[in-house]
Amino acid sequence: MSIEVPHMQELLSMTSPARYGDGRSAKMGERGGALHLSAVLPAISGALGHPIPTAIHRDPLSLQTVLGLPDARSAVIVLVDGLGYWNLNMRLGHAPYLRSLMNDSVNQRPIATCMPSTTVAAMASFGTGTCPGLTGMTGYTQLNPNNGEICQLISFKNAMAPLDLQRQPTVFERLAEQGVR
């Protein structure tokens, strides 16, 4: 299988904001909708038979359909920080198993991340099924609203307590409330 990878300038020009919500992107070139990092866990909750809607994804079952996820009794999610669709496609020769997955047409489309795409913001979006503006996790360095100081979310210097900082429950927490392991 061969996938043409855009030149770096073209990749950098793809910075339009991602759309949130349950549908596929309306026009070619738009990012987001069900093909967004925040849609993955709500879609999996639907696949497990315990759909968890979120503030920006109201229909987990439609997300499940768009992402091509079958119904399941359990699921394992592997997320590799920094391994994007284009990074993977440029080095498929080094990843035989992932290369085999790319032969399935449902996997031949990128899923957008959030903006900013820092690990802090992206993992909070992934875990809660929402966006950085709702989670309060907007980047490594941000303003602490309690004391007006700049806080650092790697060492948590001047930061709020983590349970106070993240303002949205995770999909895992909400599944646990339903008795799902």
Secondary structure as UniProt FT lines:
FT   HELIX           8..12
FT   TURN            28..29
FT   TURN            33..34
FT   STRAND          35..36
FT   HELIX           37..39
FT   HELIX           40..47
FT   TURN            48..49
FT   HELIX           60..67
FT   TURN            81..82
FT   HELIX           85..90
FT   HELIX           92..94
FT   HELIX           96..101
FT   TURN            102..103
FT   HELIX           105..107
FT   HELIX           119..128
FT   HELIX           132..135
FT   STRAND          141..143
FT   TURN            145..147
FT   STRAND          150..152
FT   TURN            153..156
FT   HELIX           162..165
FT   HELIX           171..177
FT   TURN            178..179
//
